[in-house]
């Protein structure tokens, strides 16, 4: 994106994750880019380069784990005015700025007063986002990882983007958004769809109506909204998911339904909805063809009666509620 705007930068040496065979190779390339930033610097027109991170969950932690390989300084929202009043400082040419924000940094009560987390969770309609006024004008790239529901105020609206893009002095701010939470039309209203690994970016120009395009040289904020990012590093992703799921799969295999995770995952047992899912009964009554029932017998069809079948039959026969039908290819 910077190259399309007419500026060379160290980031031109970094490819998308899927071009690297594993995470170790990604980290090697990041170290190389970090050295270039330290030696050659960043484009002066974009300094200081502020990378703003929202959220504190796994997706944001993963983004920070990658970003933190690059030379950076951690800053707070209160630091922003001071930093930009000193934006020509030489140190900002060889160092990125990492801004981690919490809800208290960009939410305010509509009728005034301090942000209260418990009240916000219970009455989000009492709050509004001031991210567009307080943080976005200083942000070069936004990495969005917040959890969002429709009852909460949006982080950025269409009108927020229009206001930012119509300020000439902010032409080098809000250049790109990596929406790793990928809530379509969610906390970022103008994030309209999930992009793909083959076509990872699209652009939104809100200066005169909301115009979406894929021309890297035209005006607009660049948006990356890939919803299956882990597949770009399949080896590490598979290992992580496998290691995470194994304890639950093992508990399920041995029938440990009292496991704290599995017990919460059970929707229906012995023909009855679990207590926490009783609210589904109303929907089931309204929709034809849905019912909760209990079968007195489990029916098993076993194809073949060779030597490998005998241990299975012996095992299944121990259960009093299992009927076994054996199919044999004999005349």
N, C-alpha and C positions, 0 to 999 in steps of 0.2 A: 504493500500500500504506500509506504514512504517513497519507494522508487517511482511509482506511478505519479506521485506528487512532485517528482523532480529532485528527490534527495536520496543519496546513497546512505546506507547505515549498516552497522555490524549485523543487524538482523537478517540481511539478505543471505547470509551464510547458513541460516537455520532452515531446515526443511520441515514438512509436516511429520508428525510422529510416525505415520505408517511407512515412511521410507527407510526407517531404521529397523534392523532386525530385533532389537531388544532395548530395554531401558538403559542398560549399561552404555550402549552406543549413543543413545540420546544424551546421557550425562557427559559423555566424552565431547560431543559436539557443543554442549552448553559451556563447558570449560573453555573450549576454543573461542566461542563467541564472547565469553567473559573477558578473555585476554585481549581480544580486538577492541572491546569497549574501553578497557583500561589504557590500551596503547594509542588508539586512533580517535576515541571519543564518539559522541553522539551528534547528530545534526543540531547545530546551534539554534536553528529556527524553532525547534521543538523542546528545547530545554527550558525549565526542568521537565523531565518526562515522569509523570506521576501515574503509577499503576494502582488503581483503586480496587480493593477486594471487599465484597460484601458476603456475609454469611460466615459461619464458623464450623460447618459440618465437614463431612468427608470430602465433598467435591472441592470446597475452598482449600482445605488442608492439602489436597493433592496438587492443586494449582500453585499453592505457595511452595510446596516441595520442589517444583520445577523452577519457579521464578527465583527462589532463594539461591540457586546456583550462580546467578548473575550478580555483579557488583551492585549493591543497593544500600540504601539507608532507610530505616523505618521511621515514619513520621506520623503525626496525629492531625486531626482536623484543625485543631487550634494553630498548628504550625503553618498552614497553607498561606494566609496573607503575608506573613513574614518572609516565607520562602520566595513568593512571587514578587515581592518588593525588592528582592535581591537576586532576581532570576538570571542575571548575567554573571553570577559568580562562577568562576572556572570549575569548581568542584562538580557542578551539575552537568558538565560535559562528559564526565567519565563515571557517572554514578546514576543509577535509576533510583526513584523514590517509591517506596511501598507504603500505601495507605490502607490500613485495615480498619473498616468502619463497622460499628454496631448500630442497632436500631436507634439507640439513644442519640447517635450522631446526626441522624437525618429525619427523625420524627419529632413533631411538636404537637402539643394540644391545640386544637382549633380555637378554643376560648382562652388560651394562655395557660401558664403553669408548667411545672416540671413533668418530664416523661416518667411514667410509672409502668414498669413492665407488666405487673399483674393486671392493672387496669387496661392496658393496651390489649392484652390477650382476651379479656372479657368484653371490652367495649372499643374495638378498633375504629368504629365510626367517629369516635371523639378525636381522632388524630389525623394528621396529614403529613405527607412527605415534603421536605424542603431540600431534598437531594439536588434538584436542578438548580437551586439558588445557592446552596451552601458548599457543595462538593463538586458537581459536574463542571463548573467553569474552570476548575483547576486540573481536571482529570484528562490524561492522555488516552488511557485505555482502561475500560471498566471490565472487571472479571466478576460476573454476577453469580453468586451461589446461594442466595437466600431461599428459604422455604416460604411459599406464598399461597394464600387462598383468596378467593374472590371477596371475602369479607374485609380483607386488609387493604389499606391504601397502596396504590402502585408506587414503585420506586421512581419510575419515569413515565410520563404520559406523552401522547403525541404532541400536545401543545407545549410541553416542556422542551421537547426536542426542537420544535420550530423556533421557540424563543432563543435557544442556544445557538442554532445555526444561522439565525438572522442577525447575530452580533458579530460584526466583522473582526473584532479584536479576539474572538474565540475561534477563529478559523482553524487553529492548530490544537484545539481541545476537543475531547470526545471524538477522537478519530476512529476508535474501534471498540467493539463490545464483544466479549466472549461470554455468551449466556449459557454457562454450563449447567444451570438449573433447568433450562430449556422448558419453561412454562409458556406455551404458546399464548400470546395475548395476555400474559400474566403480569408479573411485577414490572416488566418492560413492555408497555402496551404495543409498541410498534414492532415487536418481535413476532412476526406473523406466521412463521412456519419453521420446522426443523430443517436445517441444511444437511448435506451429506458429505461423506469423506471425499467423494469424487468432485463435488461442487460445494466446498465448505463455506463460501462467503456470499452474502448479498448486501446491498447497500440501500439505505433509506435516506432520502432527501425530503425534509419537511418544510423547507423554506416557503414554498408556495403550494400548499396541499401536500399530501403524503404520497411521494413517488418512490416506488421500489424498483431497483434495477440491479444488473450484474456487471456494469461497466466500471472497472477498477479506476479509470481515469476521470469519471464524472464525480461531482460533489455528492456527499452523503456519508453517513456513519457506516463503517464496515461492521457487519454482524456475522459472528460465527455461532451457530446454534446446533451443532451436531449432537444428536441425542444418543448415539452409540459410541461415544469416544473411547471407551475401554477396548473396543475391537481394534483400535489402531496399534495396540501393543498386546496381541493375543496371548503370548506366552505368559507374561506377568499377570494379565487379567484373569486367565484361566486358573493360574495357580492361586491367586488371591481369593477368587470366588470359591474354588474348591476347598481351600483351607478354611474359609469362613463357614461354608455349608456343611463340612464333614461332621462336626459335632452334632448338628441337628439331624442329619441323615442317619447317623449311627443310632441316635436315640429313637428315631422313628423305626428303624429296622428291628430293634430289640423290644419295641412296644412300650417305651418309656413315655407314656402320654402325660405323665405328671411333670415332664420337663418344662421349665418356666416359659420357654419360647413355644414349644409345641402345644401346650395347654391353651395358650392364647390364640393359636392358629386354628384350633378345631372350631368348625362352624356348626356341624351337626353330628350328633352321637346317639346311637341306639334309637334312631328314628325321631329324635327330638332336637330342635334347635338349642344351642347353648344359650345361656341366659343373656349374654352380651349381644346376641344376634336375634333376640325375640322380635325386635322391631321389623324384621323381614317378613313376619307373618302377614302383615297388612298388605304388603306388595304381592305376596304369593296368592293371597285370596283374590286380588284384583286381576291377576294374569293367569290365563288358562294354561294348563299343561305343566305347571310347577307344583310339586308336592314334596313333602317330607314323609318318607315311609320306612318301614323296617322289614327287611326280608328275613324270614325265619331260617332260611338256608342259603348258603353260598354255593353257587353252581360252578364246578370246575370241569372243563373239557380237556382231557389229556389225549393228545394225538400220538399214538404209538404205545406199544406194550413191551418194549425190549428191556434189556437189563438196566439201562439208565433210568427207566421209569419206576422201577420197584422202590428205590429209596424215597422218591417223591410221593408215591402212593401211601407208603407207610407213614410219612410225615403228615400228609393231609388227613389220613384216616384217624389221627388222634383227635381231630376236631369233630365234635358232635353236630355242629351246625354246617357241615360241608358235604354236599353231594358230589360224587366223582363219576364222570362219564368217560369211559375209555374207548377211543376210536381205533380200530385196527383195520389194516388193509388186507383182508383175507376173504377168499371166495367161500 
